[in-house]
Amino acid sequence: MKAINDQNFEELLNAGVPLVIDFSATWCGPCQKIAPIIDELATEYEGKVNICKCDVDENDGLTSRFGIRNVPTIIFLKGGEVVDKQVGAAPRQTFVDKINGLL
């Protein structure tokens, strides 16, 4: 799982594959609940989709840019545009369906 931050955002955005960003926090229970799912998906979709984690407490720029108010929030970007969003924890299949929608 890649960490995304204000410094490497543009590089990951322009990598030529869809980008999924998991905005989370270490103190967030639901974030910890879905973390293993997101980690698994990052491995499964490696090379097809960049799935990254963004700690909201350490990345004010990205958090503000995407208007993140609740964690976890997972955003799905294709061609540099947000095409889908999941606020709150969800079953694994929800994330699989949203990622497949990017491909």
C-alpha positions in Angstrom: 0.0 0.0 0.0 1.4 3.3 -1.1 1.2 6.4 1.1 0.0 9.4 -0.8 0.7 13.0 0.4 0.9 16.5 -0.8 4.4 15.9 -2.3 3.7 12.8 -4.4 0.0 13.4 -5.3 0.6 14.8 -8.8 3.0 11.9 -9.7 0.5 9.3 -8.6 -2.4 11.2 -10.3 -0.5 11.3 -13.6 0.8 7.7 -13.5 -1.6 6.6 -16.3 -3.8 4.3 -14.2 -6.9 5.1 -12.1 -6.2 6.3 -8.5 -8.0 5.3 -5.4 -7.3 7.3 -2.2 -8.3 6.0 1.2 -8.5 9.1 3.5 -8.2 7.8 7.0 -6.7 8.4 10.5 -5.0 6.2 13.0 -7.5 7.0 15.7 -10.5 6.1 13.5 -12.2 2.7 14.3 -14.0 2.3 11.0 -10.7 3.2 9.2 -8.9 0.4 11.0 -11.8 -2.0 10.2 -11.5 -1.5 6.4 -7.7 -1.2 6.3 -7.1 -4.9 5.7 -9.6 -4.9 2.8 -7.9 -1.9 1.2 -4.5 -3.5 1.6 -5.7 -6.7 -0.1 -7.2 -4.7 -3.0 -4.0 -2.7 -3.4 -2.1 -6.0 -3.9 -4.8 -7.5 -6.2 -5.1 -4.5 -8.5 -1.3 -3.6 -8.5 -0.4 -2.4 -11.9 -4.0 -1.7 -12.9 -5.0 0.9 -10.2 -2.9 2.9 -7.7 -4.6 2.4 -4.3 -3.1 4.7 -1.7 -3.7 5.7 1.9 -3.7 9.3 3.0 -3.5 10.2 6.7 -5.8 13.2 7.2 -3.9 14.4 10.2 -0.7 14.7 8.2 -1.9 15.9 4.8 -4.0 19.1 5.2 -3.5 20.0 1.5 -5.0 16.9 0.0 -7.7 16.7 2.7 -8.8 20.3 1.9 -8.5 19.8 -1.9 -11.0 17.0 -1.8 -13.2 18.5 0.9 -12.8 15.5 3.2 -14.9 16.0 6.3 -15.4 12.4 7.5 -13.1 9.4 7.7 -12.9 6.9 6.2 -13.6 8.5 2.8 -12.4 6.7 -0.2 -12.3 8.6 -3.5 -12.0 7.0 -6.9 -10.3 9.1 -9.7 -10.0 8.4 -13.4 -8.4 10.8 -15.8 -7.7 13.1 -12.9 -11.4 13.5 -12.1 -13.3 12.2 -9.1 -15.8 9.7 -10.5 -16.9 8.0 -7.3 -16.7 8.3 -3.5 -17.4 6.0 -0.5 -17.9 7.7 2.9 -17.7 5.3 5.8 -16.9 1.7 6.1 -18.4 -0.7 3.6 -18.2 -4.4 2.7 -15.3 -5.6 0.5 -17.6 -6.1 -2.5 -18.6 -2.4 -2.5 -14.9 -1.5 -3.0 -14.4 -4.2 -5.7 -17.4 -2.9 -7.6 -16.2 0.7 -7.5 -12.6 -0.2 -8.5 -13.9 -2.4 -11.4 -16.0 0.6 -12.5 -12.7 2.5 -13.1 -11.2 -0.2 -15.4 
